[in-house]
Structures are given as structure tokens and as C-alpha cells.
């Protein structure tokens, strides 16, 4: 067993887990943060995407012990008591998710992108979502929502085509 | 050496207890709610305009917060994890299954095989699918044994300890081979052709005689897996009163209850299926898979049992889209009017019937396309092969035949040196047209739709290459619009 301490969503949490435990299993099974999903377990689908030290990673490919002492942000850490994160708000507004299973991963990839690049082009958004698969809705509404969120985060006025 | 041997400093157990970091004592519970809780009240009995409106989803809020509970996000006290051992061989006779070593493993609570299933067959129409393969394996994804253990890891290790002795048989893999009478039956003594449909309209011989050109086309489509992002998942809980509660990703729970009742040999009234939010279905979750197995494991252990398909399980052990082999023969006059069409469809049905009956019917009825054809003969057969079973998937056979008849129409247009749009306008259904099965069609707007579409993307009538370039330009314009 290894003892792992990570700073998850701003809170220091510790667990003692078998060494083969992935970061995804640690988050889901030990910390009950079930927002990150297990879709393929081999790093293809991106449903498990979380942000580790500012970078989007597939948490099913990272061992829990590798995340020891690092900052991890999951979908549960995005909203505050007062408001949703602009990306979450935009995804809701644009109905970017249908079954929703890929959503937490997509939103975390988008968050990592916008933290680094506040004004991404469509191509840059597509590249950032390259590791996230969706089987229901497609990516157009997601791209629209991310552009919308980017404008809000840049404090630009937003118009919605209704 | 007069040095005294050192002795470890005595630490009172109490001190050890006191020094344990308090974080390790915290129970495993999710942190407090950190998001605004909004109660969404749907507008009841209020007609809302739909067309042209941007629609949002009531569940979109929870999806975005990561708070939607799919089955893998649920757990119950004492819950066990189940894994299923797949045959890995397309066709075989099972000589023996030895589960002793797996059962002896620490952490393994129960093992079941086909002999433990009260009624080992189910299916939406033909009841030809075993819950767990027993005596015979019909495709590589057949489950042969299932294990429930305290962790997923132990369950996976236990699968490797199960020894199955197979007498490997020659599989039937090609649907055209399977169609031949001399090919041994996959489910002998049953024939390999397990469903067929023939549609006759007019007289094709007369139609071909009245044609200036006769064109043949041969088309094939491949097997497609639904790949829902959420794999098939189930939790079963058998209670001491002999009732079972099943949380399942199943889309058709009423049908599922009937199948579970049949396979477990208990009345439907003792089965409760809870349909949770599903992470993608697309037709792939239309029938039971491991539900009875989990119920049996739960009955054997007295504990809730959960199982989630691995991605490989999803590909080899769930239903897929039927591959079709489609032969078309069409007679046309030199000005493009279709006089007769003859079609043969062979559906690769895989190892079990599943939703083949529906798929076969729909594919056959739609195989002539939305065209007025007075003389038509369409025949469709679905055959068993030793491959992953094929079942429902978006469209039930309609996309496959659409690929064939529209490709065939393009071939005809090319032969006649006609605009592909014109040949369709000449032949498409109009108000009051008769469908291949004799139904009078109403509210038909194909001609208008085609003309509108051609206008919108600037169809210039010169053929598909230019049309493709136009479409691309259109897409780029749209992308720029999104950017602006």
C-alpha cells in the first residue's frame, strides 16, 4: 500500500491505496469524486480527464502515486457556491451535452485550454478536444459553448442567437 | 563488547493511535455541496415553440457539474464486483470448466457457469442466446463463467484461474458461405437462414424487357459497434424474500423484466429493474446481457453485485450493426425512368438472432429507396455466423440499404450521362405514391426537399467532385461564422 496525499479541488486529502491504483480510481473510489468517468481505461476516450498542475491529463493513465503532492482539479471543483463556472454555464445554455458521460472530461479539457489561451481559434479548440470522444451530440455545440465561455472569461459582451 | 544490545523504544499503543494523522480517520464521503443548487421546475402543459428554437436540456445542469449518477457512480454496502470470462474462440464444444482454483482464491465470493442458470436462453424474438455458454460456444465473446469478488482486481485475476477445456470446431464466418445449404448449421439442426422476407410488386421480367439499360451493383457494409461512452453496467441485489432489484443501463426495461424472469425462472412480479441515466445507447442497450448472471451471483452471495463491461467486452460481447451484402439490378429507360429493380440482401446475423427480425424487415422494405418502381422484387435473408451477434443500431438496417440504393442511383446517372439530381427528381415518390409494400404515402415532400438542398449548397449539376468542393466551401463559411 502507498499513502498518497493530493491537493484535490483546493483541499488536501490522503488515502492509502494499492500501488497499482490509478488516479481515476483514487478520485472515484477513495474520494467519492465520481464526476470523472471511466470510459475505456486505456486513454482513448478522455472521459476521465482532470487537471493536474495546470495540465489536462487522462487520469486513467496516471498512477495515484504519481499525483502525490500535486494539485488536482476535477469537475467537482469548478463551480463555487455562488455560481457555475462559465464553461459549465455555457455547456448548459448551448445544450452541448446529451447523455453527458463525456461532459466532465470535455469541460476539464476546455478549462485547461482557456487557462493557457484565453482567446483560442476554432482549430485550437478542436485540438484541445482531440483526446475527448463524444458519441451523441458531436462537437459543434461544444465549440460554440467554449467560445462563449472564453468571451465571458475575457469580460467581453456575449450575444446568444436565440 | 560490553555495549548493551539496543532495544526498540517502547511506544504505548495509545500513542500510536493518537499520532495517526487525522485525515486518515475521515470517512470516505464526498465533500459538501460546492455548487449552487437550483430547482428546475419544468413548465407543465405549456406549448413551447420548438422549430427554429435553441433547445436546452433539463439534465444539462447536472451533466455539466459532473453530478449525474450513472451506474458506475452508485455503490451499496458490501457490494461485490463481477467479471465475465469470455470464450475467446469462435466455435467450440466445452468439454469441461474447472472453477475450483478460482473459487479457492481469497476474496472470491462466488463463481457461476451456464449450469447454474435455471433457463439458459433468451432473446427479443428467437430465444437462441444463452446467458452463459454451456456445452457449446457460438462466438468468441460468449461468456463461459462469471466471478464475484471483493475487488475488481481479484475478480479479474480469478478469471485467469478458471480452466476451460475446448474442443475447437470449424467456425462459419462468411455469410455467403452460411447461406449455402451444404454449410454445417451454426445452431444445428436449425438452418443457418433464420429469417427471410420477400417483397414482390408488378412483374420484373416485363420491366427489364421494357428497359433500355440494365445496370448491376454490388455493395457491402461492415460491422459497426455502438461504442457508447458508458459501457454496459449492472448492479443486482437479491433480497432474502426472493425478489431481485437490478440497476441497469438497459433501454427496454419491460422487455428486460420478461427476459430476466424467463432466465431466472421467477415471476415478473419479483423483478424490479431500475433504469438509470444512460451514457449513450444507440440501440446497443436494447436487451439484457449480464443481468441474470449478476442476479445469480447476488443470490449466491447475499450481497449486491456490480459489473461494468470493459471496452473490449463492449466490442466482442455486445450487439453490433449488421454487415449487409447487397446485390442490385435495375432496368432504366434512356431518359432515366426506372422500369424494374431486383434486390438481394444478405444480412450477417452473427451468432444470435437479437433484433435481426426487425432489422431484416426494415432493410427489405426500404431497400428499393424512395423511388416509384412499378416492377420490384426484393429478397432478404439473415444468416447465422460464428461472430459477435448483430442487433439493433440506429436505423435498424435503413442506413446500409440507403448507402446501396443511393450509390446505385449515382452509377445509373453516370451511365446515362445524367445529372445525379435529375435522375432522382424523375423517380422520387410524390404525394400519393405507393410504397414497395403497397402503402399510400402522404405528406411527401422529397422533390421540394431535394430542390431546396440543391439550391442551398449551390449544386451546379456537374457531378459529385464539384458538389464536394461546394460543400467544403459551405462548411468553411459556417466555421468562420462560429468564429466571428
Contacts between the chains, C-beta under 8 A, distances in Angstrom:
chain1	res1	chain2	res2	distance
A	5	B	23	7.9
A	9	B	31	7.5
A	9	B	34	7.6
A	11	B	31	6.7
A	12	B	23	7.2
A	13	B	23	6.8
A	14	B	21	6.8
A	14	B	23	4.5
A	14	B	24	6.0
A	16	B	24	7.0
A	18	B	153	7.6
A	20	B	153	7.4
A	28	B	73	7.8
A	30	B	28	6.2
A	31	B	28	7.2
A	31	B	30	7.7
A	32	B	28	5.9
A	32	B	29	6.2
A	32	B	30	4.2
A	33	B	30	6.8
A	34	B	66	7.7
A	34	B	69	7.4
A	34	B	72	7.6
A	34	B	73	3.9
A	35	B	65	7.5
A	35	B	66	2.5
A	35	B	67	7.0
A	36	B	66	7.3
A	37	B	70	7.3
A	37	B	72	7.5
A	37	B	229	7.4
A	37	B	230	7.2
A	37	B	279	7.4
A	38	B	72	6.3
A	38	B	308	7.4
A	39	B	229	4.9
A	39	B	230	7.0
A	39	B	231	7.4
A	39	B	311	7.5
A	40	B	311	4.4
A	41	B	310	6.8
A	41	B	311	6.6
A	42	B	311	6.8
A	44	B	311	7.8
A	45	B	229	6.2
A	47	B	229	5.7
A	74	B	66	7.3
A	75	B	65	7.0
A	75	B	66	3.3
A	76	B	30	7.7
A	76	B	31	7.6
A	76	B	34	6.8
A	76	B	65	7.7
A	76	B	66	5.8
A	77	B	34	7.4
A	78	B	65	7.9
A	79	B	34	6.3
A	79	B	35	3.6
A	79	B	36	7.0
A	79	B	65	6.1
A	80	B	34	6.7
A	80	B	35	7.4
A	81	B	33	7.9
A	81	B	34	6.3
A	81	B	35	7.1
A	81	B	36	6.4
A	82	B	36	6.7
A	83	B	36	6.4
A	84	B	35	6.7
A	84	B	36	6.8
A	84	B	64	7.0
A	84	B	65	7.3
A	87	B	64	8.0
A	88	B	64	4.0
A	88	B	65	6.4
A	89	B	64	7.8
A	91	B	60	6.9
A	91	B	63	7.6
A	91	B	64	4.6
A	92	B	56	6.5
A	92	B	60	4.5
A	92	B	61	5.4
A	92	B	63	7.9
A	92	B	64	5.2
A	93	B	56	6.4
A	94	B	54	7.5
A	94	B	56	7.8
A	95	B	54	7.3
A	95	B	55	5.9
A	95	B	56	4.7
A	95	B	57	5.3
A	95	B	60	5.8
A	96	B	60	7.8
A	97	B	57	7.5
A	97	B	60	5.9
A	97	B	63	4.5
A	97	B	64	6.8
A	98	B	57	7.3
A	99	B	228	7.5
A	99	B	229	7.0
A	99	B	230	7.2
A	99	B	277	7.6
A	99	B	278	6.4
A	99	B	279	4.9
A	99	B	280	4.7
A	99	B	281	7.9
A	100	B	59	6.8
A	100	B	60	7.6
A	100	B	62	7.6
A	100	B	63	3.1
A	100	B	64	8.0
A	100	B	68	5.2
A	100	B	277	7.4
A	100	B	279	7.0
A	101	B	70	6.6
A	101	B	228	7.7
A	101	B	229	4.1
A	101	B	230	4.6
A	101	B	279	3.1
A	101	B	280	6.2
A	102	B	229	5.1
A	103	B	63	4.7
A	103	B	64	6.1
A	103	B	66	7.3
A	104	B	66	4.1
A	107	B	64	6.5
A	107	B	66	8.0
A	121	B	483	6.9
A	122	B	479	5.7
A	122	B	482	6.1
A	122	B	483	5.4
A	133	B	229	6.7
A	134	B	229	7.3
A	135	B	226	7.6
A	135	B	227	6.0
A	135	B	228	6.1
A	135	B	229	5.6
A	135	B	280	5.0
A	135	B	282	7.0
A	136	B	280	5.9
A	140	B	482	7.6
A	143	B	482	6.5
A	144	B	482	6.1
A	147	B	482	6.9
A	147	B	483	7.7
A	160	B	54	7.6
A	161	B	54	7.1
A	162	B	53	7.5
A	162	B	54	5.7
